[in-house]
Amino acid sequence: MMKHYLSLLLLNLLLVSCCFAATTYIEPGESGISTSPTSKCNFLFNNNKYDLSPLTLKDGSSYKATFNVFKFDFLFNVCGESNYCQKYSLLKNVQSCTTFPFPLEVGNTQTESAVENSNGITLTYTSTHHDLLCRTKTNELVFTCNNSTDFEITDMSISNLCKYTVHINSRFACPQFRPSPNPSACIFGNEENVIDLSPLIIPDNSSYVATFNPVNDASYNVYFSVCGSPVNKCREYKQQKEMGLYQSCQILNQVPPLSVQTGIPSALRTSISYNRAVLNYTSNAYPCASGFYRYNILQLDCDPTTSFQVVSAYESQRCVYNIDIKSKYACSL
C-alpha cells in the first residue's frame, strides 16, 4: 500500500513539474475524425447548439497529450471511451487516463457534463474510483471556437494534483444558431430536434411542380407549396369548384384543363423525426373515386448537397398524392 502511495505521489509531482509538449495524436488504431453525426455529443444552450460528435473516436482509440522531459502521456476521448484506458485500468466507461506508472482513470463517460464558456464549450468528466491522493480526479476539455481547424490541442495543465485540463481549438466548438419551433413560420420540432423549412417558402405565391406518371393513366402535374402558402397557379385553370386557397392542386389533362384541389394551406398535420419532415395536407374538394378527400403528402429528407429536389411523385393509393423531396433544409438542427 505504501509503495502504491509513493508511486502515485511521485507521478503527480513529476506531472506538475514538467510542461505540455505534444499536440494531437491518436492512439492506438488511428481512426481520424468522424464526419457522421451521432445522437451523443450534441449540446444545446438556449438557441446555441454544439455538435462535437465528429470528434468522437468511435473505434475506442484515444487522443494523446504528451509532457516533455519524462514523456508522460494523458489519453482521452471526446464523448466516448478510450479502449486503452479501459483495458489496463480494468474499469468500464473510462473516458480518460494517465499512463504512468500504470493507467489510472481520470474521467468516466457516465459523469459527463457541459457548460458554455466565453468562446465555446467545456466538457467535464470525473473519475468513479478513489485513490490515496485524489478523492476524485477530473478531466476538463475546454473547447474554443476556431473555424480554421477540426481539432488542435493547444495546452494542457494539471492543478491540485487531480485536475487535468486540456485546451482544444475546433470549428465544432463554434455554436450553431438553432431557432425555436414555430409551425406558423415553417419551423417544426421540439427541444431535441428542429427542422427549419422556412427557406423553402416561395414568395409571390409561386409554386413547385411534380409530374405524376400513373401506370394505367395519363400523366399529370401537381402544383404545390411548402408550408401552405397559397398557390396562384391552381387558379389559372378552370376550377372543379371554387375552393378558396390552394396549397396544392392536380391539373387534369382534359379540354380545358381542370384544377382540382389536393391540399388546403391551413389543413396541415406534421410528423417530424431526425432528418425528416412529413407534411400532410388535406383538401375539402369533391371526394375522388375512392370516396375519400384528396391528400397531398410531402416527405422531405435531409440531403446536405441540394436545396430542393423532387425525387419521386406517386399515388400511394387513389387520390393520395405523395411527393418525396430531398433538401438540405430537412436536416435536423
C-alpha positions as CSV (number, residue, x, y, z in Angstrom):
1,M,0.0,0.0,0.0
2,M,2.8,2.4,0.9
3,K,4.6,1.6,-2.3
4,H,1.5,2.3,-4.3
5,Y,1.0,5.6,-2.5
6,L,4.6,6.7,-3.1
7,S,4.3,5.8,-6.8
8,L,1.2,8.0,-7.1
9,L,2.8,10.8,-5.2
10,L,5.9,10.6,-7.5
11,L,3.7,10.6,-10.5
12,N,1.8,13.7,-9.5
13,L,4.9,15.6,-8.5
14,L,6.6,14.8,-11.8
15,L,3.5,15.8,-13.8
16,V,3.2,19.2,-12.2
17,S,7.0,19.8,-12.6
18,C,7.0,19.5,-16.4
19,C,5.2,21.3,-19.2
20,F,3.0,20.4,-22.1
21,A,4.8,19.4,-25.3
22,A,2.9,17.4,-27.9
23,T,-0.3,18.2,-29.5
24,T,-2.9,16.0,-31.3
25,Y,-2.1,12.3,-31.5
26,I,-4.5,9.4,-32.0
27,E,-3.6,6.1,-30.3
28,P,-4.0,3.2,-30.9
29,G,-5.7,2.2,-34.2
30,E,-5.9,5.7,-35.7
31,S,-9.4,6.4,-36.8
32,G,-9.2,10.1,-37.7
33,I,-12.1,12.4,-37.1
34,S,-15.5,11.0,-37.9
35,T,-17.9,13.1,-40.1
36,S,-21.0,11.1,-39.3
37,P,-23.3,12.7,-36.6
38,T,-24.4,10.6,-33.7
39,S,-27.1,11.1,-31.1
40,K,-24.4,11.7,-28.5
41,C,-22.2,14.7,-28.1
42,N,-24.9,17.3,-29.0
43,F,-25.4,20.1,-26.6
44,L,-28.0,22.9,-26.5
45,F,-27.8,26.2,-24.6
46,N,-30.8,28.4,-25.3
47,N,-30.6,28.6,-29.1
48,N,-26.9,27.7,-29.4
49,K,-26.2,24.2,-30.5
50,Y,-22.8,22.5,-30.3
51,D,-22.3,19.3,-32.2
52,L,-19.0,17.7,-31.1
53,S,-19.9,14.2,-32.3
54,P,-17.5,14.4,-35.3
55,L,-14.7,14.5,-32.7
56,T,-15.6,11.2,-31.0
57,L,-13.2,8.5,-31.9
58,K,-15.8,5.8,-32.4
59,D,-13.4,2.8,-32.5
60,G,-12.3,3.5,-29.0
61,S,-8.9,4.9,-29.8
62,S,-7.5,7.9,-27.9
63,Y,-6.2,11.4,-28.3
64,K,-2.9,11.9,-26.6
65,A,-1.3,14.9,-24.9
66,T,2.4,14.3,-24.0
67,F,4.5,16.1,-21.4
68,N,8.2,16.6,-22.3
69,V,11.2,15.6,-20.2
70,F,9.5,12.5,-18.9
71,K,7.2,11.9,-21.9
72,F,4.2,11.1,-19.7
73,D,1.0,10.6,-21.8
74,F,-2.5,11.6,-21.0
75,L,-5.1,9.8,-23.1
76,F,-8.7,10.8,-23.6
77,N,-11.7,10.6,-26.0
78,V,-14.4,13.2,-26.6
79,C,-17.9,11.9,-25.6
80,G,-16.5,8.3,-25.8
81,E,-14.4,5.7,-24.2
82,S,-10.7,5.0,-24.5
83,N,-10.1,1.3,-25.1
84,Y,-6.5,1.6,-23.8
85,C,-7.6,3.2,-20.6
86,Q,-10.3,0.6,-20.0
87,K,-8.1,-2.4,-20.8
88,Y,-5.4,-1.5,-18.4
89,S,-7.3,0.2,-15.7
90,L,-9.8,-2.8,-15.6
91,L,-12.7,-0.3,-15.4
92,K,-15.7,0.4,-17.6
93,N,-16.7,3.6,-19.5
94,V,-13.3,5.2,-19.0
95,Q,-13.0,8.4,-21.0
96,S,-9.5,9.5,-20.0
97,C,-6.5,8.2,-18.0
98,T,-2.9,8.8,-17.1
99,T,-0.4,6.1,-18.3
100,F,2.5,6.2,-15.7
101,P,3.3,4.3,-13.7
102,F,0.2,2.5,-14.8
103,P,-3.2,3.6,-16.3
104,L,-5.3,5.4,-13.7
105,E,-8.9,6.6,-14.5
106,V,-9.3,10.3,-14.7
107,G,-12.7,10.7,-16.3
108,N,-15.7,8.4,-16.9
109,T,-18.2,8.9,-19.7
110,Q,-21.1,8.4,-17.3
111,T,-20.2,11.6,-15.5
112,E,-20.2,13.9,-18.5
113,S,-21.4,17.5,-18.0
114,A,-21.2,20.5,-20.3
115,V,-21.2,24.3,-20.0
116,E,-20.7,27.2,-22.4
117,N,-17.5,29.1,-21.9
118,S,-16.7,32.6,-23.2
119,N,-15.8,31.3,-26.7
120,G,-17.0,27.7,-27.0
121,I,-18.0,24.8,-24.7
122,T,-16.3,22.9,-21.8
123,L,-16.9,19.2,-21.2
124,T,-16.1,17.9,-17.7
125,Y,-15.6,14.2,-16.7
126,T,-14.9,12.9,-13.2
127,S,-13.5,9.6,-12.0
128,T,-15.6,6.9,-10.4
129,H,-13.0,5.5,-8.1
130,H,-10.8,7.0,-5.4
131,D,-7.1,6.7,-4.7
132,L,-4.8,7.8,-1.9
133,L,-4.1,11.2,-3.4
134,C,-7.4,12.2,-5.0
135,R,-10.8,11.5,-3.8
136,T,-12.0,12.5,-7.3
137,K,-10.0,13.1,-10.5
138,T,-11.3,15.5,-13.1
139,N,-10.7,15.9,-16.8
140,E,-11.8,19.2,-18.3
141,L,-11.9,19.6,-22.1
142,V,-12.0,23.3,-22.8
143,F,-13.0,23.8,-26.5
144,T,-12.5,27.2,-28.2
145,C,-14.3,28.1,-31.4
146,N,-11.8,28.2,-34.2
147,N,-13.0,27.8,-37.8
148,S,-9.5,27.1,-39.2
149,T,-9.1,23.7,-37.6
150,D,-11.0,20.5,-36.9
151,F,-9.1,19.6,-33.8
152,E,-5.9,21.1,-32.2
153,I,-4.7,20.7,-28.7
154,T,-3.1,24.0,-27.7
155,D,-2.3,23.5,-24.0
156,M,-2.7,21.2,-21.0
157,S,-2.4,21.8,-17.3
158,I,-2.6,19.9,-14.0
159,S,-3.9,21.6,-10.9
160,N,-4.3,20.4,-7.3
161,L,-2.6,17.1,-8.4
162,C,-6.0,15.8,-9.5
163,K,-7.5,18.1,-12.2
164,Y,-6.3,17.6,-15.8
165,T,-7.3,20.4,-18.2
166,V,-6.9,20.2,-22.0
167,H,-7.4,23.2,-24.2
168,I,-8.6,22.4,-27.7
169,N,-9.3,24.6,-30.7
170,S,-12.0,23.3,-33.1
171,R,-14.5,24.5,-35.6
172,F,-17.0,22.1,-34.0
173,A,-16.9,24.3,-30.9
174,C,-18.4,27.2,-32.8
175,P,-22.1,27.4,-31.9
176,Q,-24.8,26.9,-34.5
177,F,-27.9,29.0,-34.0
178,R,-31.0,26.8,-33.7
179,P,-34.4,28.5,-33.9
180,S,-37.2,27.6,-31.6
181,P,-40.1,25.6,-33.1
182,N,-42.7,27.8,-34.7
183,P,-45.0,26.0,-37.1
184,S,-46.6,29.2,-38.4
185,A,-43.1,30.2,-39.6
186,C,-42.4,26.7,-41.1
187,I,-40.1,25.7,-38.2
188,F,-41.1,22.3,-36.8
189,G,-39.9,20.0,-34.0
190,N,-39.2,20.0,-30.3
191,E,-36.4,20.7,-27.8
192,E,-34.4,17.7,-29.2
193,N,-35.0,18.0,-32.9
194,V,-35.8,21.1,-35.0
195,I,-36.2,21.3,-38.8
196,D,-36.4,24.8,-40.4
197,L,-38.2,24.6,-43.7
198,S,-38.8,28.4,-43.9
199,P,-36.2,28.8,-46.7
200,L,-38.5,26.7,-48.9
201,I,-41.4,29.1,-48.8
202,I,-41.5,30.6,-52.3
203,P,-42.5,34.3,-52.4
204,D,-45.3,35.8,-54.5
205,N,-47.5,32.7,-54.1
206,S,-45.4,30.8,-56.7
207,S,-45.2,27.0,-56.6
208,Y,-43.2,23.9,-57.1
209,V,-44.4,21.2,-59.6
210,A,-44.2,17.4,-59.6
211,T,-45.1,15.2,-62.5
212,F,-47.0,12.0,-61.8
213,N,-46.9,9.1,-64.2
214,P,-49.5,6.5,-63.4
215,V,-49.1,3.1,-64.9
216,N,-52.6,2.9,-66.4
217,D,-53.5,6.5,-66.8
218,A,-52.2,9.7,-68.4
219,S,-49.5,11.7,-66.7
220,Y,-50.4,14.9,-64.9
221,N,-48.9,17.7,-62.8
222,V,-49.4,18.7,-59.2
223,Y,-48.5,22.2,-58.3
224,F,-47.7,22.7,-54.6
225,S,-46.2,24.8,-51.9
226,V,-44.2,24.0,-48.8
227,C,-45.7,25.3,-45.6
228,G,-49.0,26.1,-47.2
229,S,-48.5,29.5,-48.8
230,P,-51.4,29.8,-51.4
231,V,-50.6,28.6,-54.9
232,N,-51.8,31.0,-57.5
233,K,-51.1,28.6,-60.3
234,C,-54.0,26.5,-59.3
235,R,-56.4,29.4,-60.0
236,E,-55.1,29.9,-63.5
237,Y,-57.0,26.9,-64.7
238,K,-60.7,26.1,-64.7
239,Q,-61.5,25.0,-61.2
240,Q,-63.5,22.0,-60.4
241,K,-65.2,24.1,-57.8
242,E,-64.4,27.4,-56.2
243,M,-62.3,26.2,-53.3
244,G,-60.7,29.4,-52.0
245,L,-57.0,29.0,-51.2
246,Y,-54.9,26.1,-52.6
247,Q,-51.8,24.6,-51.0
248,S,-51.7,22.2,-54.0
249,C,-53.8,21.1,-56.9
250,Q,-53.9,18.4,-59.6
251,I,-54.2,19.5,-63.1
252,L,-56.4,17.1,-65.1
253,N,-55.5,16.7,-68.7
254,Q,-58.8,17.5,-70.4
255,V,-60.1,20.3,-72.5
256,P,-60.0,22.7,-71.0
257,P,-57.5,21.5,-68.2
258,L,-59.2,21.3,-64.8
259,S,-57.7,22.3,-61.5
260,V,-58.6,20.0,-58.6
261,Q,-57.7,21.0,-55.0
262,T,-55.4,18.4,-53.3
263,G,-54.5,20.4,-50.2
264,I,-55.6,23.4,-48.1
265,P,-52.9,25.7,-46.7
266,S,-54.3,25.5,-43.1
267,A,-55.2,21.8,-43.1
268,L,-51.7,20.5,-42.1
269,R,-50.6,17.7,-40.0
270,T,-46.9,17.1,-39.4
271,S,-44.6,14.3,-38.4
272,I,-41.0,15.2,-37.5
273,S,-38.1,12.8,-36.9
274,Y,-34.4,13.1,-37.2
275,N,-33.5,14.5,-40.7
276,R,-37.1,14.0,-42.0
277,A,-40.2,16.1,-42.1
278,V,-43.6,14.8,-43.4
279,L,-46.2,17.4,-44.2
280,N,-49.7,16.1,-44.7
281,Y,-52.3,18.4,-46.3
282,T,-55.9,17.5,-46.7
283,S,-58.5,19.1,-49.0
284,N,-62.2,19.6,-49.0
285,A,-62.7,19.2,-52.7
286,Y,-65.2,16.7,-54.0
287,P,-64.4,13.2,-52.9
288,C,-62.5,11.3,-55.6
289,A,-63.3,7.8,-57.0
290,S,-62.3,6.1,-53.8
291,G,-64.8,8.2,-51.8
292,F,-62.1,10.0,-49.8
293,Y,-61.0,13.6,-49.9
294,R,-57.7,14.2,-51.6
295,Y,-54.4,14.4,-49.7
296,N,-51.0,15.9,-50.6
297,I,-48.2,14.3,-48.6
298,L,-44.8,15.9,-48.8
299,Q,-41.9,13.8,-47.4
300,L,-38.7,15.9,-47.1
301,D,-35.5,14.0,-46.3
302,C,-32.2,15.6,-45.4
303,D,-29.6,15.9,-48.2
304,P,-26.9,18.4,-47.5
305,T,-25.9,18.6,-51.2
306,T,-29.1,20.1,-52.6
307,S,-31.5,22.9,-51.7
308,F,-34.6,21.3,-53.2
309,Q,-35.2,18.3,-55.5
310,V,-38.3,16.2,-56.2
311,V,-37.2,12.6,-56.0
312,S,-40.4,10.9,-56.8
313,A,-44.2,11.5,-57.2
314,Y,-46.8,8.8,-56.9
315,E,-50.2,7.9,-55.7
316,S,-49.8,5.6,-52.7
317,Q,-53.5,5.0,-53.1
318,R,-56.1,6.6,-55.2
319,C,-56.2,10.4,-54.6
320,V,-53.3,10.4,-52.1
321,Y,-50.6,12.4,-53.8
322,N,-47.1,11.6,-52.3
323,I,-44.2,13.8,-53.3
324,D,-40.7,12.8,-52.0
325,I,-38.2,15.6,-51.7
326,K,-34.6,15.8,-50.7
327,S,-33.3,19.1,-49.3
328,K,-30.6,20.5,-47.0
329,Y,-33.3,22.3,-45.1
330,A,-34.8,19.0,-44.0
331,C,-31.6,18.3,-42.0
332,S,-32.2,18.4,-38.2
333,L,-30.6,21.4,-36.4
